[in-house]
């Protein structure tokens, strides 16, 4: 489970609070993070076969991260495509691909929480984690809307990204604490 927690930390890692991050370090930490999440889930699969339901999203995000990382390495980020009449569609598709990829971590976390709740039952309390995950999704959506709707005032999107960063830290701490409590409850039985 430590691999999953560290993988989530790496996916959450950002060196700035801008909404769209096209840096090589961000795409690299995403790639390593999703690979760690995948191998952590493989290890958890021995105890809980239901976790395989989350594999498709994680595998998709590994492929997504590889593509974005390679594009960023070659200087062809989907966010930096010059807007010509024929490349507008490509630029829009790239933007959707990037933003969709940023949102997918919350989908992966939601699936993982559902699996853990079903597997551990009363021994794993995910209610608070689900609330924080839903709050992260909401704040991410607000950051996206404010980024695209209020381009003249980038501080609005940065404000929401700052709140999202705090929620990510709260989630990682809560998730880690719940894992420790879960191990203690299982050891007592």
C-alpha positions as CSV (number, residue, x, y, z in Angstrom):
1,X,0.0,0.0,0.0
2,X,3.0,2.3,0.5
3,X,3.6,2.2,-3.2
4,X,0.1,3.4,-3.9
5,X,0.4,6.2,-1.4
6,X,3.8,7.3,-2.7
7,X,2.4,7.0,-6.3
8,X,-0.5,9.3,-5.4
9,X,1.9,11.7,-3.8
10,X,4.0,11.8,-7.0
11,X,0.9,12.4,-9.2
12,X,-0.2,15.2,-6.9
13,X,3.3,16.8,-6.9
14,X,3.4,20.2,-8.6
15,X,6.2,22.7,-8.6
16,X,3.8,25.6,-9.2
17,X,0.1,26.4,-8.7
18,X,-0.8,27.2,-12.3
19,X,-3.7,25.2,-13.7
20,X,-2.0,23.8,-16.8
21,X,1.4,22.5,-16.1
22,X,3.5,21.4,-19.1
23,X,6.8,20.9,-17.4
24,X,8.8,17.8,-18.0
25,X,9.2,17.3,-14.2
26,X,5.4,17.3,-13.8
27,X,4.8,14.7,-16.6
28,X,7.7,12.6,-15.3
29,X,6.4,12.5,-11.7
30,X,3.0,11.6,-13.1
31,X,4.5,8.7,-15.1
32,X,6.4,7.4,-12.1
33,X,3.4,7.9,-9.8
34,X,1.0,5.9,-12.0
35,X,3.6,3.1,-12.4
36,X,3.9,3.0,-8.6
37,X,0.2,2.9,-8.2
38,X,-0.1,0.1,-10.7
39,X,2.6,-2.0,-8.9
40,X,1.1,-1.2,-5.5
41,X,-2.3,-2.4,-6.8
42,X,-0.7,-5.6,-8.1
43,X,0.6,-6.2,-4.6
44,X,-2.8,-5.5,-3.1
45,X,-4.4,-7.9,-5.6
46,X,-3.0,-10.8,-3.6
47,X,-5.3,-9.8,-0.7
48,X,-8.2,-8.4,-2.7
49,X,-9.0,-9.5,-6.3
50,X,-11.7,-6.8,-6.6
51,X,-8.9,-4.2,-7.0
52,X,-8.5,-5.3,-10.7
53,X,-11.5,-3.1,-11.5
54,X,-9.3,0.0,-11.1
55,X,-6.6,-1.4,-13.5
56,X,-8.1,0.0,-16.8
57,X,-8.0,3.6,-15.5
58,X,-4.4,3.2,-14.2
59,X,-3.2,1.6,-17.4
60,X,-4.8,4.3,-19.4
61,X,-3.1,7.0,-17.3
62,X,0.3,5.3,-17.6
63,X,-0.1,5.4,-21.4
64,X,-1.4,9.0,-21.2
65,X,1.6,10.0,-19.0
66,X,4.1,8.3,-21.4
67,X,2.6,10.2,-24.4
68,X,2.6,13.6,-22.6
69,X,6.1,13.0,-21.2
70,X,7.4,12.2,-24.7
71,X,5.7,15.2,-26.2
72,X,7.1,17.5,-23.5
73,X,10.6,16.0,-23.9
74,X,10.5,16.7,-27.7
75,X,9.1,20.2,-27.2
76,X,5.8,19.3,-28.8
77,X,3.5,19.8,-25.9
78,X,-0.2,19.7,-26.9
79,X,-0.6,23.1,-25.1
80,X,2.1,24.8,-27.2
81,X,0.8,23.9,-30.6
82,X,0.6,27.1,-32.8
83,X,-3.0,27.9,-33.6
84,X,-3.4,27.7,-37.4
85,X,-6.7,27.0,-39.1
86,X,-6.0,23.3,-39.5
87,X,-4.3,22.8,-36.1
88,X,-7.1,24.3,-34.0
89,X,-8.7,20.8,-33.7
90,X,-5.3,19.3,-32.8
91,X,-4.7,22.0,-30.1
92,X,-8.2,21.5,-28.7
93,X,-7.9,17.7,-28.6
94,X,-4.5,18.1,-26.9
95,X,-6.0,20.5,-24.3
96,X,-8.9,18.1,-23.6
97,X,-6.4,15.2,-23.4
98,X,-4.2,17.1,-20.8
99,X,-7.1,18.3,-18.7
100,X,-8.8,14.9,-18.8
101,X,-5.5,13.3,-17.7
102,X,-5.3,15.7,-14.8
103,X,-8.8,14.8,-13.7
104,X,-8.3,11.0,-14.0
105,X,-6.3,10.8,-10.8
106,X,-9.5,11.5,-8.9
107,X,-11.3,8.8,-10.8
108,X,-8.5,6.3,-10.0
109,X,-8.6,7.4,-6.3
110,X,-12.4,7.0,-6.3
111,X,-12.2,3.5,-7.7
112,X,-9.5,2.6,-5.3
113,X,-11.6,3.8,-2.3
114,X,-14.6,1.8,-3.5
115,X,-12.4,-1.3,-3.8
116,X,-10.9,-0.8,-0.4
117,X,-14.3,-0.2,1.2
118,X,-15.7,-3.4,-0.4
119,X,-12.7,-5.5,0.5
120,X,-12.1,-4.3,4.1
121,X,-15.7,-3.5,4.9
122,X,-16.1,-2.1,8.4
123,X,-12.4,-2.2,9.0
124,X,-11.6,0.6,6.5
125,X,-13.3,3.9,6.9
126,X,-13.5,5.7,3.6
127,X,-16.2,8.2,4.3
128,X,-13.8,11.1,5.1
129,X,-11.6,10.1,2.2
130,X,-14.6,10.1,-0.2
131,X,-15.5,13.6,1.0
132,X,-12.0,14.9,0.5
133,X,-11.8,13.3,-3.0
134,X,-15.2,14.8,-4.0
135,X,-13.9,18.2,-2.7
136,X,-10.8,17.8,-4.8
137,X,-12.9,17.0,-7.9
138,X,-15.1,20.1,-7.2
139,X,-12.1,22.4,-6.6
140,X,-10.4,21.1,-9.7
141,X,-13.5,21.8,-11.8
142,X,-13.7,25.3,-10.3
143,X,-10.0,25.9,-11.1
144,X,-10.6,24.8,-14.7
145,X,-13.7,27.0,-15.1
146,X,-11.9,30.0,-13.6
147,X,-8.8,29.4,-15.7
148,X,-10.8,29.4,-19.0
149,X,-13.5,31.9,-18.0
150,X,-11.3,34.5,-16.2
151,X,-8.2,34.6,-18.3
152,X,-7.7,38.3,-17.5
153,X,-7.4,37.4,-13.8
154,X,-5.2,34.4,-13.5
155,X,-5.1,34.8,-9.7
156,X,-8.6,33.3,-9.5
157,X,-7.4,29.9,-10.9
158,X,-4.3,30.0,-8.8
159,X,-6.4,30.6,-5.7
160,X,-8.4,27.4,-6.5
161,X,-5.2,25.5,-7.3
162,X,-3.8,26.5,-3.9
163,X,-6.9,25.2,-2.2
164,X,-6.6,22.0,-4.3
165,X,-3.0,21.6,-3.2
166,X,-4.1,21.8,0.5
167,X,-6.8,19.3,-0.2
168,X,-4.3,16.9,-1.8
169,X,-2.1,17.2,1.3
170,X,-5.1,16.5,3.5
171,X,-6.0,13.5,1.4
172,X,-2.6,12.0,1.5
173,X,-2.3,12.5,5.3
174,X,-5.8,11.1,5.9
175,X,-5.2,8.1,3.5
176,X,-1.9,7.3,5.2
177,X,-3.4,7.5,8.7
178,X,-6.3,5.3,7.7
179,X,-4.0,2.7,6.3
180,X,-2.1,2.7,9.6
181,X,-5.3,2.4,11.6
182,X,-6.5,-0.4,9.2
183,X,-3.3,-2.4,9.8
184,X,-3.7,-2.0,13.6
185,X,-7.4,-3.1,13.5
186,X,-6.5,-6.1,11.3
187,X,-3.6,-7.0,13.6
188,X,-5.8,-6.9,16.7
189,X,-8.1,-9.6,15.2
